[in-house]
């Protein structure tokens, strides 16, 4: 009767035949799991309309796993700081400050740059819109005939915007690099 094995014993025998993971493979597997956890935390934190406390989200973990998760999360939050969405970028920046309070001065410079970028966009849009309306007015086109003008589709907008945008993007990249290198 001792010849009958449980499913668990059969699975164990098969696993033993396959061999065990090397120390390096175990480390890589743990790092991958921590990156996935960090990605989930980042997504939940950045996509939530409610104020999430990132420190509380990290308190569930400890030891080397927590350190790896924090490292991956820091990288993900830094990547999320872009000009595409000022709200999302500011939330990512706040999360970084919670994780690394000494980064506050550098994050302040990043927030100022984000604000400058969006203000520059509004200013350029207003200037181009004013010039476009003046040209249309000279052509005797006015009132409801012009309605909403899609300024951003015109070449003048594109040229002015690229001229302003490029140096600001370079500044943001430099500040994010400082953040990655821990220069705060």
Backbone torsions as a table, in degrees:
resi	resn	phi	psi	omega
1	UNK	NA	-18.5	-178.7
2	UNK	-74.2	-4.9	179.7
3	UNK	-75.9	-15.4	-179.1
4	UNK	-82.7	126.2	-178.3
5	UNK	-112.9	149.1	177.4
6	UNK	-78.5	164.2	178.4
7	UNK	-61.1	-35.0	179.9
8	UNK	-65.3	-42.6	179.5
9	UNK	-65.1	-38.9	178.2
10	UNK	-64.8	-44.5	178.5
11	UNK	-62.4	-40.8	178.1
12	UNK	-61.7	-43.4	179.2
13	UNK	-61.8	-43.5	178.9
14	UNK	-64.6	-42.5	178.9
15	UNK	-62.8	-40.3	178.6
16	UNK	-65.0	-36.5	178.3
17	UNK	-67.5	-34.4	179.5
18	UNK	-70.6	-26.9	-179.5
19	UNK	98.7	163.1	-179.0
20	UNK	-97.2	159.3	177.6
21	UNK	-71.3	143.3	175.5
22	UNK	-72.4	167.8	179.9
23	UNK	-60.4	-40.3	179.7
24	UNK	-65.6	-41.5	178.6
25	UNK	-66.1	-38.5	177.2
26	UNK	-64.0	-42.2	179.4
27	UNK	-63.0	-45.5	178.5
28	UNK	-61.9	-40.1	179.4
29	UNK	-64.6	-42.0	178.8
30	UNK	-64.9	-42.5	178.5
31	UNK	-62.4	-41.3	178.8
32	UNK	-63.6	-43.3	177.9
33	UNK	-61.9	-41.3	179.9
34	UNK	-66.5	-38.0	176.8
35	UNK	-64.3	-38.5	178.7
36	UNK	-67.6	-40.3	177.1
37	UNK	-63.2	-44.5	179.5
38	UNK	-62.1	-39.8	178.5
39	UNK	-63.2	-39.7	177.5
40	UNK	-65.4	-42.3	178.6
41	UNK	-63.9	-45.6	-179.6
42	UNK	-60.8	-45.0	-179.5
43	UNK	-63.1	-46.1	-179.8
44	UNK	-62.5	-43.8	-178.1
45	UNK	-66.1	-47.4	-175.4
46	UNK	-75.5	-30.5	-176.9
47	UNK	-89.6	-10.9	-177.9
48	UNK	-77.9	134.2	176.2
49	UNK	-80.5	-19.0	177.5
50	UNK	-83.0	158.1	177.1
51	UNK	-78.4	111.5	178.9
52	UNK	-97.3	143.6	175.3
53	UNK	-98.5	108.4	-176.0
54	UNK	-64.7	-31.3	178.6
55	UNK	-63.9	-40.7	178.2
56	UNK	-65.1	-37.7	179.2
57	UNK	-64.9	-32.8	-179.0
58	UNK	-83.5	-19.9	-177.9
59	UNK	-64.2	-16.0	-179.8
60	UNK	-70.4	-16.0	-173.7
61	UNK	-113.6	160.7	-179.9
62	UNK	-149.0	167.9	174.5
63	UNK	66.4	-148.5	-177.7
64	UNK	-63.5	-35.3	178.1
65	UNK	-60.4	-44.1	179.2
66	UNK	-63.3	-41.5	-179.9
67	UNK	-62.6	-42.4	179.4
68	UNK	-66.8	-39.6	178.4
69	UNK	-64.8	-45.1	179.0
70	UNK	-61.0	-41.6	179.7
71	UNK	-62.3	-46.9	179.0
72	UNK	-66.5	-40.5	180.0
73	UNK	-64.3	-41.5	177.6
74	UNK	-57.7	-45.3	178.4
75	UNK	-63.3	-42.2	-179.9
76	UNK	-66.0	-40.9	179.0
77	UNK	-67.5	-37.6	177.7
78	UNK	-63.6	-42.6	177.5
79	UNK	-62.9	-30.1	-177.7
80	UNK	-74.5	-9.6	178.0
81	UNK	-83.8	98.9	179.6
82	UNK	-136.2	171.0	178.2
83	UNK	-81.1	-9.1	-175.7
84	UNK	-61.3	-44.5	-179.1
85	UNK	-137.3	110.2	-178.0
86	UNK	-64.1	-38.4	-179.7
87	UNK	-63.1	-47.4	179.7
88	UNK	-64.8	-42.2	-179.7
89	UNK	-63.6	-41.7	179.2
90	UNK	-66.4	-37.1	178.3
91	UNK	-66.4	-42.1	176.9
92	UNK	-61.3	-42.2	179.5
93	UNK	-63.3	-40.2	177.8
94	UNK	-63.3	-39.6	177.6
95	UNK	-62.5	-39.3	178.2
96	UNK	-64.2	-42.0	179.8
97	UNK	-63.8	-37.6	177.7
98	UNK	-63.7	-42.0	-179.2
99	UNK	-72.2	-39.4	-177.0
100	UNK	-134.2	85.2	-176.1
101	UNK	-56.5	-28.7	-179.7
102	UNK	-69.0	-11.2	179.8
103	UNK	-81.1	-4.0	-175.0
104	UNK	-50.4	-48.3	-179.8
105	UNK	-61.2	-41.5	179.4
106	UNK	-67.6	-40.9	177.5
107	UNK	-63.6	-38.1	176.7
108	UNK	-58.9	-41.6	178.3
109	UNK	-66.1	-37.2	178.3
110	UNK	-66.1	-43.8	179.0
111	UNK	-62.4	-42.0	176.9
112	UNK	-59.8	-41.0	179.3
113	UNK	-66.0	-40.5	176.8
114	UNK	-60.5	-43.6	179.1
115	UNK	-63.9	-44.2	178.6
116	UNK	-59.6	-41.7	179.8
117	UNK	-60.4	-49.7	-177.2
118	UNK	-69.6	-34.5	175.8
119	UNK	-65.9	-41.7	178.9
120	UNK	-61.3	-40.9	178.3
121	UNK	-61.4	-43.8	179.1
122	UNK	-65.0	-41.8	-178.8
123	UNK	-64.4	-47.0	-179.9
124	UNK	-63.1	-41.6	-179.9
125	UNK	-61.4	-43.5	-179.3
126	UNK	-65.1	-42.4	179.8
127	UNK	-62.4	-48.3	-178.7
128	UNK	-65.8	-39.8	178.7
129	UNK	-62.7	-42.7	179.2
130	UNK	-62.5	-47.3	179.5
131	UNK	-62.6	-40.3	-179.8
132	UNK	-65.2	-42.3	179.1
133	UNK	-66.2	-35.6	176.8
134	UNK	-63.1	-43.8	178.8
135	UNK	-63.1	-44.8	178.8
136	UNK	-63.6	-37.6	178.9
137	UNK	-65.5	-39.4	177.6
138	UNK	-64.4	-29.4	176.9
139	UNK	-85.1	7.0	179.1
140	UNK	66.2	32.7	175.1
141	UNK	-112.2	117.5	-177.7
142	UNK	-153.9	-178.3	177.4
143	UNK	68.5	-142.1	-176.0
144	UNK	-71.5	-9.9	179.6
145	UNK	-66.9	-27.7	-179.1
146	UNK	-94.0	-26.7	177.0
147	UNK	47.7	-134.3	178.7
148	UNK	-89.3	123.2	178.5
149	UNK	-96.1	131.8	176.9
150	UNK	-87.0	84.4	-176.4
151	UNK	-61.9	-38.8	-174.0
152	UNK	-67.2	-14.1	179.9
153	UNK	-85.1	-17.4	-175.6
154	UNK	-81.2	155.2	-179.3
155	UNK	-65.8	-32.7	-179.8
156	UNK	-62.6	-43.9	177.3
157	UNK	-60.8	-48.4	-177.3
158	UNK	-58.3	-45.1	-179.0
159	UNK	-64.7	-49.7	-179.4
160	UNK	-62.8	-41.3	-176.8
161	UNK	-67.6	-43.0	178.9
162	UNK	-64.0	-37.6	179.0
163	UNK	-61.9	-38.3	-179.4
164	UNK	-84.3	-40.0	-172.6
165	UNK	-67.0	-43.4	-174.5
166	UNK	-54.3	-53.1	-179.4
167	UNK	-64.4	-33.3	178.7
168	UNK	-68.3	-38.9	176.9
169	UNK	-64.2	-39.6	178.2
170	UNK	-64.0	-40.3	177.8
171	UNK	-64.0	-43.0	179.6
172	UNK	-63.1	-43.7	178.8
173	UNK	-60.5	-40.9	179.2
174	UNK	-64.7	-42.0	179.3
175	UNK	-67.0	-39.5	177.8
176	UNK	-66.2	-35.3	177.1
177	UNK	-64.7	-42.4	176.0
178	UNK	-59.5	-39.8	179.3
179	UNK	-63.1	-47.1	178.6
180	UNK	-60.1	-39.1	-177.2
181	UNK	-80.0	-6.3	178.2
182	UNK	75.0	28.7	-179.7
183	UNK	-86.3	65.0	177.4
184	UNK	-141.1	NA	NA
